[in-house]
Amino acid sequence: MTWQPVKTKKSGRSEYTAVLKHPRLQHTTGAVTLRTEGVDAAGNTITNHQPRLRPHRTVNRDTL
């Protein structure tokens, strides 16, 4: 498994959005794991690791 950083965009007072690129489904097992980490201005961190058996939401970028 390889973790890749992604850029985030502020989408609310304390909400951020990230766009992830995944390989085509036929080139994978279909499993998805998300790991997030946040750091505030004081240097405090929070990390969340959520293994998933299936993607919880996918969006076709052509429809955005």
N, CA and C atoms as a LAMMPS dump frame, in Angstrom:
ITEM: TIMESTEP
0
ITEM: NUMBER OF ATOMS
192
ITEM: BOX BOUNDS ff ff ff
-5.0000000000000000e+02 5.0000000000000000e+02
-5.0000000000000000e+02 5.0000000000000000e+02
-5.0000000000000000e+02 5.0000000000000000e+02
ITEM: ATOMS id mol type element x y z
1 1 1 N 0.846 -1.172 0
2 1 2 C 0 0 0
3 1 3 C 0.894 1.238 0
4 2 1 N 0.536 2.191 -0.803
5 2 2 C 1.303 3.433 -0.894
6 2 3 C 0.407 4.595 -0.532
7 3 1 N 0.832 5.406 0.433
8 3 2 C 0.074 6.595 0.824
9 3 3 C 0.562 7.768 0.002
10 4 1 N -0.374 8.538 -0.522
11 4 2 C -0.049 9.691 -1.34
12 4 3 C -0.69 10.94 -0.747
13 5 1 N 0.059 12.036 -0.625
14 5 2 C -0.565 13.278 -0.149
15 5 3 C -1.46 13.865 -1.24
16 6 1 N -2.517 14.556 -0.824
17 6 2 C -3.396 15.245 -1.773
18 6 3 C -3.61 16.675 -1.29
19 7 1 N -3.876 17.558 -2.232
20 7 2 C -4.167 18.943 -1.889
21 7 3 C -5.609 19.033 -1.404
22 8 1 N -5.837 19.921 -0.463
23 8 2 C -7.183 20.146 0.035
24 8 3 C -7.614 21.572 -0.28
25 9 1 N -8.915 21.75 -0.32
26 9 2 C -9.483 23.061 -0.561
27 9 3 C -10.503 23.326 0.541
28 10 1 N -10.41 24.499 1.159
29 10 2 C -11.353 24.835 2.218
30 10 3 C -12.743 24.956 1.614
31 11 1 N -13.719 24.265 2.218
32 11 2 C -15.067 24.267 1.672
33 11 3 C -16.108 24.689 2.718
34 12 1 N -15.651 25.209 3.813
35 12 2 C -16.531 25.648 4.891
36 12 3 C -15.702 26.169 6.041
37 13 1 N -16.346 26.544 7.12
38 13 2 C -15.622 27.103 8.263
39 13 3 C -14.541 26.148 8.783
40 14 1 N -14.896 24.899 8.922
41 14 2 C -13.909 23.905 9.37
42 14 3 C -13.995 22.641 8.52
43 15 1 N -14.307 22.811 7.239
44 15 2 C -14.424 21.687 6.321
45 15 3 C -13.482 21.863 5.14
46 16 1 N -12.927 20.74 4.698
47 16 2 C -12.012 20.739 3.565
48 16 3 C -12.413 19.629 2.614
49 17 1 N -12.12 19.82 1.336
50 17 2 C -12.419 18.835 0.311
51 17 3 C -11.121 18.437 -0.377
52 18 1 N -11.011 17.155 -0.675
53 18 2 C -9.856 16.645 -1.416
54 18 3 C -10.36 15.819 -2.584
55 19 1 N -9.67 15.899 -3.703
56 19 2 C -10 15.087 -4.866
57 19 3 C -8.914 14.031 -5.006
58 20 1 N -9.336 12.784 -5.053
59 20 2 C -8.402 11.666 -5.141
60 20 3 C -8.495 11.022 -6.506
61 21 1 N -7.368 10.594 -7.025
62 21 2 C -7.345 9.855 -8.287
63 21 3 C -7.044 8.397 -7.971
64 22 1 N -7.915 7.522 -8.417
65 22 2 C -7.74 6.09 -8.216
66 22 3 C -7.57 5.422 -9.573
67 23 1 N -6.882 4.282 -9.594
68 23 2 C -6.8 3.531 -10.841
69 23 3 C -8.194 3.022 -11.232
70 24 1 N -8.354 2.669 -12.477
71 24 2 C -9.632 2.102 -12.924
72 24 3 C -9.947 0.847 -12.105
73 25 1 N -11.219 0.645 -11.817
74 25 2 C -11.655 -0.456 -10.97
75 25 3 C -11.126 -1.803 -11.441
76 26 1 N -11.106 -2.033 -12.748
77 26 2 C -10.655 -3.333 -13.251
78 26 3 C -9.172 -3.591 -12.974
79 27 1 N -8.432 -2.559 -12.595
80 27 2 C -7.009 -2.71 -12.28
81 27 3 C -6.764 -2.802 -10.772
82 28 1 N -7.83 -2.984 -9.991
83 28 2 C -7.705 -3.029 -8.531
84 28 3 C -8.529 -4.181 -7.975
85 29 1 N -8.445 -4.357 -6.668
86 29 2 C -9.307 -5.329 -5.985
87 29 3 C -10.641 -4.698 -5.609
88 30 1 N -10.761 -3.387 -5.757
89 30 2 C -11.976 -2.681 -5.372
90 30 3 C -11.943 -2.163 -3.949
91 31 1 N -10.938 -2.546 -3.179
92 31 2 C -10.837 -2.102 -1.786
93 31 3 C -10.238 -0.703 -1.718
94 32 1 N -10.693 0.076 -0.752
95 32 2 C -10.207 1.44 -0.547
96 32 3 C -9.921 1.63 0.932
97 33 1 N -8.798 2.256 1.257
98 33 2 C -8.486 2.64 2.623
99 33 3 C -8.116 4.112 2.623
100 34 1 N -8.717 4.865 3.523
101 34 2 C -8.419 6.284 3.636
102 34 3 C -7.697 6.557 4.944
103 35 1 N -6.67 7.372 4.862
104 35 2 C -5.965 7.826 6.07
105 35 3 C -5.88 9.338 5.971
106 36 1 N -6.359 10.016 6.979
107 36 2 C -6.302 11.474 6.983
108 36 3 C -5.495 11.955 8.175
109 37 1 N -4.849 13.094 7.993
110 37 2 C -4.09 13.705 9.071
111 37 3 C -4.289 15.212 8.981
112 38 1 N -4.553 15.819 10.105
113 38 2 C -4.726 17.264 10.149
114 38 3 C -3.776 17.87 11.159
115 39 1 N -3.32 19.088 10.878
116 39 2 C -2.413 19.814 11.771
117 39 3 C -2.94 21.234 11.908
118 40 1 N -3.073 21.715 13.148
119 40 2 C -3.533 23.094 13.331
120 40 3 C -2.339 24.04 13.488
121 41 1 N -2.635 25.323 13.622
122 41 2 C -1.588 26.343 13.686
123 41 3 C -0.655 26.155 14.876
124 42 1 N -1.133 25.515 15.94
125 42 2 C -0.306 25.287 17.13
126 42 3 C 0.529 24.007 17.017
127 43 1 N 0.364 23.269 15.914
128 43 2 C 1.135 22.047 15.723
129 43 3 C 0.455 20.793 16.242
130 44 1 N -0.767 20.908 16.76
131 44 2 C -1.513 19.733 17.205
132 44 3 C -1.945 18.921 15.997
133 45 1 N -1.9 17.599 16.119
134 45 2 C -2.261 16.743 14.99
135 45 3 C -3.388 15.788 15.359
136 46 1 N -4.088 15.36 14.332
137 46 2 C -5.095 14.31 14.466
138 46 3 C -4.944 13.404 13.253
139 47 1 N -5.022 12.106 13.472
140 47 2 C -4.9 11.135 12.388
141 47 3 C -6.088 10.185 12.453
142 48 1 N -6.624 9.844 11.292
143 48 2 C -7.759 8.936 11.206
144 48 3 C -7.458 7.921 10.11
145 49 1 N -7.636 6.651 10.414
146 49 2 C -7.377 5.576 9.455
147 49 3 C -8.65 4.76 9.328
148 50 1 N -9.231 4.71 8.128
149 50 2 C -10.489 4.007 7.93
150 50 3 C -10.39 3.037 6.762
151 51 1 N -10.212 1.755 7.065
152 51 2 C -10.239 0.782 5.974
153 51 3 C -11.673 0.608 5.474
154 52 1 N -11.828 0.485 4.185
155 52 2 C -13.145 0.307 3.567
156 52 3 C -13.08 -0.887 2.625
157 53 1 N -14.148 -1.621 2.566
158 53 2 C -14.201 -2.72 1.613
159 53 3 C -14.594 -2.248 0.226
160 54 1 N -15.373 -1.179 0.161
161 54 2 C -15.808 -0.613 -1.118
162 54 3 C -15.737 0.912 -1.008
163 55 1 N -15.539 1.58 -2.138
164 55 2 C -15.545 3.045 -2.086
165 55 3 C -16.861 3.548 -1.508
166 56 1 N -16.802 4.548 -0.62
167 56 2 C -18.03 5.056 -0.025
168 56 3 C -18.672 6.14 -0.876
169 57 1 N -17.945 6.732 -1.787
170 57 2 C -18.524 7.688 -2.729
171 57 3 C -17.56 7.874 -3.887
172 58 1 N -18.069 7.72 -5.083
173 58 2 C -17.248 7.978 -6.256
174 58 3 C -17.984 8.973 -7.143
175 59 1 N -17.24 9.814 -7.809
176 59 2 C -17.811 10.831 -8.676
177 59 3 C -17.046 10.83 -9.981
178 60 1 N -17.75 10.85 -11.073
179 60 2 C -17.123 10.977 -12.378
180 60 3 C -16.738 12.435 -12.562
181 61 1 N -15.452 12.735 -12.663
182 61 2 C -14.986 14.127 -12.775
183 61 3 C -15.573 14.839 -13.993
184 62 1 N -15.959 14.086 -15.02
185 62 2 C -16.531 14.711 -16.217
186 62 3 C -17.884 15.334 -15.931
187 63 1 N -18.531 14.931 -14.841
188 63 2 C -19.849 15.469 -14.518
189 63 3 C -19.773 16.613 -13.519
190 64 1 N -18.587 16.939 -13.027
191 64 2 C -18.459 18.028 -12.044
192 64 3 C -18.543 19.374 -12.698
